[in-house]
Amino acid sequence: MSFWGKLFRRRARGADVVANTSNNINVRKDAIKRITDQSVLADFAENMDDEELCIAAIEQIEDQEILADIARDYCNEWWLRKIAILQIENEGILSDLTEKISLVTFVSEGEDEVVKRLIQYGADVNERDKDGCTPLFFLEDNKLRIAQLLIDHGAESDVKNNSNSTPLHYLNNMFRHEWDYEVAEVSLLLIKNGADVNVKDSANKTPLHLAAEGTLPFSEGVFKQGDIENVRILLENGAEPNVVDSNFGYTPLHSAAQTNHIEMVQLLLDHGADVNIKQEGGFCPIDYAYEKKNIKMISLLENYGGSVNRDLFY
């Protein structure tokens, strides 16, 4: 009989054990615990639809090579691979595994224990993907703890990818989608470990551009408190507020004025933002305030020497 035929028969016998039990999830998990065939357990773990039953199956697996196969298989769910990695005790297998598994998935999922374990057994904290990005580019959940872990083990804070972006660019670009106070803390951590606050990507944007662009309000006039703190950290660590991007000639002040973020406009002005820089369409920051009929913003910008170009509107 072929390998697949034998595997099918083994799985069928294991399925009978589970199928012939109550629909109660705990009873079915108890049935899985009675299966001793490691290959059947692995097949269950990788193919069952119910997450609890998958976990019950994989937690029964003791065969280190089978666990390694599950961990290596990128078709598997990340949480399934995570459980397999944390169950492997053979140091030789773990060391071999780190050469075949990328940290990126577990960094982006915020799985610091898995990241720590893989690093402990030799994972490359500066590995690059096809776009030239290292794990530090993929900070999402649990980002401060994982960033610290990567940096403590030699991750380069100022590395550039194929688009000349750095982890600091990615962190601030991602920020527009999240209400996350950790972003400012991670920005400071990266800066303290060598990240250049004025590095420009392929669009001539600095991290400050991206942070200012990310100030999208939850509702009219209501902004994330975390975004202003992040911009403050960038500015207090030397971010240049008057860099013009190569797309539309925007500065961070243009973006802040466009989104009606008066607190950020004030912060940028206090750090030397030029109130009269024009973007490609001829708009100064005050023209956006005029367009949106934001009287407070207009008054603020006028106090710093701004003047509305009324020809743009008539």
N, C-alpha and C positions, 0 to 999 in steps of 0.2 A: 504494500500500500504506500502511496506517495506521502511525503511530509504533510502536505495540505490536507490529505484525506485523514491522516492520523490526528492532525490538529482539530479538524472539524469534528471527529468523533469524540475527542477529549472535551471539546467545548460543548458538544451536545449533551454529554453526560453531566457536565457541570451545570449547564442550563436547566437540565431536568431537576437538579437539586433545588435550584432557586425558583423555577417556575411552579413546582409542585408544592409551594408553601403559600402561606397567607399573603394577601396584598399589603399587609402591615409591613412598613419599611424596616422596623427593627427585627421582625421575624425573618425577613429576607436577608438582612445583614448577618444574622446568626447562621443562616443556611450557607452563605458565602464563606463564613469562617470554618465550615466543615470541609471545604474544598482544600485539598493538599497539593494538587498538581499545580506547580508554579506557572507552567505555560498557560493553563486554563485561567488562572487568576490574572495573568498579564493580559490575556485576550479580553477578559471581562473588563479590566481596568481601562483598556484602550477603546472599547467598543460599546459599552453600555450607555444608555441615554441618561440614566439617573445619576447625578453627580455623587450623591451619598453612597450609592452602591459601588461606583467607580472607586471612591476613596476607601470603602471597606475592603475592596478587592486588593488594591495596591498595598494597603497596610498589612496584608497577610503575606506579601511576597518577601522572602528572605534571600532568594538567589541574587547575588550582587551583580552578576552579568545581565540578568533580565532587567533589574532596576536601571542599570546603565543604558540598556537598549531603549527603555522607556524615556529616560532623561535626554537621550541623543535625538530622539525622533521629533523633528520640528512640526510634524503633522499633529502631534498630540497637543492637547490644551496645556497652556503654560502652568496652570495649577497642578496638573497631573505630573508634569516634569519636575515641578518644585518638590512635591512629596517624594518622588523617587530620589532626587538628589539628597534630600535631608535624611533619607533612610539608608543611604550607602555608607558603610563603615570601612570598607576596604580602601586603604590609603592609596594603593597602587592604582586602583580603578578610578578613584577620584582625581588623581594626578593626570591620568590619561584622559579623563573626561573634560578637564579644563582646556585641553587642546582642541576639543571638538565642539564645545558649547560657547556661544556668545553670551556675554554679560548683559547685552542690550535689553533682551526681553525682561529680565528680572529687575534691571534698573528702572525701566519704564513702568513696571508694575509695582514698584516700591517695595520689593521683597529683599529687605536688607539682610536677613539671615542667610538667604541663598547666595546673595552677592558676596557676603563675608566668607561663606564656606568655599565658594569657587575661588576667590582671591587667595584664601589660605592655602589652597592646593595648586596655585600657579596660574590662575587666569590672568590674561593680559589686560590691565586697566587702560592701556592706550591702544587697544585693537581698533582697527578702522573698518567701516563697512564700505560698500561700493561708492558711496558719496563722500568718503573721507571723514565720516563722523566717528568719534570715539564714544564710549559709554556716557561721558559727561554731557553730551548733547541731548541725552534722552531722559533727563530728570523730569519726573512728573509727580507721582505720589511719593510721600515720605522723602521728599527731595533733599532736605537739609542733612538728614542722617546719612543718606547714601552718598551725597556729594562729599561729605566729610570722610566717609569710609574710602571712597575712591582716591581722594587727594592724599589721605594718610598713607596710601599704598603706591603713590607715585604718579597719579593721573595728572597730566599736563593741563593747566587751567587756560592757557592761551593758544592752544592748538587750533589751526584753521582747517576747515573742510574744503571740498572742491569749489565751493562758492565764496571762499574767503570769510565765511562766517565762523564765529567762535562759540563755545558753550554759553558765553554771556549774551551773545546775539540770540541764540535759541531760547534761552531762559526768558528773556524779555519779550520775544516774539510770541511765545506760548502764553505769556501772562494775560494777553487780551481775552483769553477764554476762561480765566479762572479768578475766583475770589480766594486768594491764597497769600497769607502773610509771610509764608516761608520764602517767597521769591526775593524779597528785599534782603533777608538773612543770607540766602545762598549767593546773591549778587555780591554782598560784602565778603563772603568767604572766598569766592573766586578772585575778587580784586586783591584781597590780602595774600593770595597765593599766586599772584603774577598776571592776572587777567588785565589786558589793556582796555580801559574804558573808552578810548577813542579809536579803536580799530574799526576799519570800514569794510563792509562786505562788498559783493559785486555790484550792488546798487548804490554804493557810496554811503550806506547807512551805518551809523554807529548804534550801539545798544540803546543809547538815549533816544534816538529816533523811534526805535521799536517800542520802547517803554511808553513814550508819549502817544504813539499811534494806538497803543493798547488801551487807552483810557476811555473805553466805551461805557456810557452810563447804563445803569440798570433801568432807570426811568429818567425823565427830564430833570437834569440838575442833580441827580443822585449817583455818586461815583463810588467805586471800591476804595476804601480807605488805604488798602495795601498799595495801590498804584502810586500815590503821592509819596509814600515812604520810600519806595523803590527808586523813583526819580530823584528824590532828595539824596539818597546814598550815592547814586551815580554822579550827581553834580558835586557833592561834597568831596568826592574822590577824583575830581579833575575832569569830569566829562565836559567837552566843549559844546555849548548850546547853539552855536551858529554854523555848524556843518550843514551843507546843502546836499540833499540826495540827488542822484542822477536820473530819477524817474520824472519828477515834476518840479524839482527845485525847492522841495519843502525843507523847512527846519523843524525841530521839535516844537517851536512856538506856533508855527502854522497848524500843526496837528492838535495841540492843546486848545487853540482858539476855535478850531473847527468843531470840536466836541463840547464847547462851552464849559470847559473845566477851568473856572476862574482861579481856583487855588493853585493849579499847576502853572497857569499863565503867570501868576504872581511869583511863584518859585523860580521859574525860568528867567523872568525879568530881574529878579534879585541876584541872579548868578550871571548877568551880563548878556542875556538874549537881546539881539538887535530887533527892535520893534518895527523897523521899516524895511526889512529884507523882503523883496518881492519874489514870489515863485514864478514859474514860467508863464502863467496866465496873467501876471501883473498884480496878483493879490498880495497885499501885506496881511499880517495877522489881524489887524483892526478891521480890514474889509470883511473878513469872515464874521466878526462880531456884529458889524453893521448889517450884513446880509441876514443874520439870525435875530436882529433887533434886540441884542443883549446890551441893555443900557449900562449895566454895571461893568461889563467887559470893555465896552467902548470908553467909558470914563477912566478905567484903569490904564488902558493902553495910551490914551491921550495924555495922561499924567506922566508917561514915560516918553512922550514925544511922538506918539503915533498920530497919523492923519489919514482920514478916510479918502480914498480916491473915488470920488462920486462919479467920475466918467465911466467907471466900470458898471454902473447901475442905471445909466440913462443913455 
